[in-house]
Amino acid sequence: MVRDASVKKTSDHDNPCMIASRIFQTIGYAVVDSPETASLSKQFIRLSKNQCKTGNMRQSLDDLLQLFDDDPSTITILYNISLNQILKQMAEIMSSNISRANKEVATNIQKCGRNANQ
């Protein structure tokens, strides 16, 4: 069973890194649910690409769609070298946003700690 992460249309969740995050989440669920047959849906990638209007992430999603040769509806996840290369590119694009988010979390934790000690 392939569980697609929700592809919701909201301004906070339509940035390219959130879209990519949902793809990674979907891949993780698929591998945990059924490692031997884990697959990625072409429809899910198309929906994700449609939310990503421009930029490097959209190009990576275009590259990802090219992996669906002869219009199959899914591709396997594990041991898929081409998929792995594209996912590495996507992770690199996401890295600065993840770093920034981690700093915000650390700052908020520090603030909560100071407030609790007062």
Backbone torsions as a table, in degrees:
resi	resn	phi	psi	omega
1	MET	NA	129.3	178.1
2	VAL	-101.8	122.4	179.7
3	ARG	-101.2	112.3	177.8
4	ASP	-84.3	132.1	173.5
5	ALA	-65.3	149.8	-176.9
6	SER	-61.9	135.2	176.0
7	VAL	-111.0	87.0	-176.1
8	LYS	-97.5	149.8	-178.7
9	LYS	-101.0	86.0	174.7
10	THR	-132.8	150.2	-174.6
11	SER	-61.2	-37.5	-179.9
12	ASP	-68.4	-27.6	-172.7
13	HIS	-107.4	8.7	-178.6
14	ASP	-98.9	5.8	177.9
15	ASN	-74.3	153.3	-174.2
16	PRO	-55.1	-35.8	-178.9
17	CYS	-70.9	-34.9	176.5
18	MET	-68.3	-38.1	177.6
19	ILE	-62.5	-47.1	178.7
20	ALA	-63.5	-38.1	178.5
21	SER	-59.5	-40.7	178.0
22	ARG	-65.6	-33.4	177.0
23	ILE	-66.5	-46.9	178.1
24	PHE	-61.5	-39.0	178.1
25	GLN	-62.7	-44.7	179.5
26	THR	-61.2	-42.5	178.2
27	ILE	-62.4	-44.8	178.8
28	GLY	-59.2	-46.3	178.1
29	TYR	-60.6	-43.2	-177.7
30	ALA	-62.6	-42.1	-178.6
31	VAL	-69.2	-40.6	179.2
32	VAL	-67.9	-42.9	-177.8
33	ASP	-66.0	-40.2	-174.1
34	SER	-156.1	78.4	-174.3
35	PRO	-55.1	-38.8	-175.5
36	GLU	-69.4	-29.4	-175.5
37	THR	-122.1	16.0	-177.4
38	ALA	-55.0	129.4	-179.0
39	SER	-140.7	164.1	-179.7
40	LEU	-118.2	133.0	-175.1
41	SER	-84.5	131.5	176.6
42	LYS	-62.4	-39.3	180.0
43	GLN	-60.9	-42.8	179.2
44	PHE	-62.4	-42.3	179.4
45	ILE	-66.8	-40.1	176.5
46	ARG	-60.7	-46.0	178.4
47	LEU	-60.7	-41.4	178.8
48	SER	-64.0	-44.5	179.7
49	LYS	-62.3	-39.4	179.8
50	ASN	-63.2	-25.7	177.5
51	GLN	-83.0	-19.9	-176.9
52	CYS	-98.1	99.7	-168.2
53	LYS	-72.0	-43.1	-176.5
54	THR	-146.7	175.8	169.6
55	GLY	96.8	-175.4	-176.4
56	ASN	-64.1	-36.0	-178.8
57	MET	-66.9	-39.2	177.7
58	ARG	-63.0	-39.5	177.4
59	GLN	-62.6	-41.1	177.3
60	SER	-63.1	-37.8	178.0
61	LEU	-68.5	-35.7	172.9
62	ASP	-60.6	-45.5	178.2
63	ASP	-60.6	-40.9	179.3
64	LEU	-62.8	-41.1	178.3
65	LEU	-63.8	-28.2	178.8
66	GLN	-66.5	-19.3	179.7
67	LEU	-72.0	-16.5	-179.6
68	PHE	-85.8	73.7	-178.4
69	ASP	-59.4	145.2	173.9
70	ASP	49.0	31.8	173.2
71	ASP	61.1	39.0	172.3
72	PRO	-70.7	155.9	-176.8
73	SER	-82.9	-17.9	179.5
74	THR	-142.8	161.0	170.1
75	ILE	-127.8	151.6	177.1
76	THR	-73.2	150.9	-177.5
77	ILE	-95.3	-54.2	-174.9
78	LEU	-72.3	141.6	179.1
79	TYR	63.3	25.1	179.1
80	ASN	-102.5	95.5	-174.6
81	ILE	-62.0	-41.2	-179.8
82	SER	-64.3	-43.1	176.9
83	LEU	-61.8	-43.3	179.8
84	ASN	-57.9	-43.4	-179.8
85	GLN	-62.0	-42.6	-180.0
86	ILE	-68.1	-40.5	178.5
87	LEU	-64.0	-34.5	175.3
88	LYS	-62.5	-43.3	177.6
89	GLN	-60.6	-44.8	-179.4
90	MET	-63.3	-41.5	178.9
91	ALA	-63.1	-39.0	178.1
92	GLU	-64.1	-41.5	177.9
93	ILE	-62.2	-36.9	-177.7
94	MET	-77.8	-18.8	-167.5
95	SER	-57.5	-42.4	-178.6
96	SER	-68.5	-36.2	177.2
97	ASN	-66.8	-39.5	178.5
98	ILE	-64.6	-42.9	178.9
99	SER	-61.1	-44.3	179.2
100	ARG	-62.9	-43.5	179.4
101	ALA	-64.5	-39.8	178.3
102	ASN	-62.5	-38.7	177.9
103	LYS	-64.9	-40.3	178.1
104	GLU	-63.1	-41.9	178.7
105	VAL	-62.5	-45.7	180.0
106	ALA	-60.6	-42.2	178.5
107	THR	-62.8	-44.1	179.6
108	ASN	-64.9	-38.0	177.6
109	ILE	-64.3	-42.2	178.6
110	GLN	-62.8	-42.1	178.4
111	LYS	-62.3	-43.4	179.1
112	CYS	-63.0	-39.8	178.4
113	GLY	-63.9	-42.4	178.0
114	ARG	-65.0	-42.6	-179.7
115	ASN	-65.5	-35.6	-179.9
116	ALA	-70.1	-29.2	-178.8
117	ASN	-83.4	-7.1	-177.3
118	GLN	-87.1	NA	NA
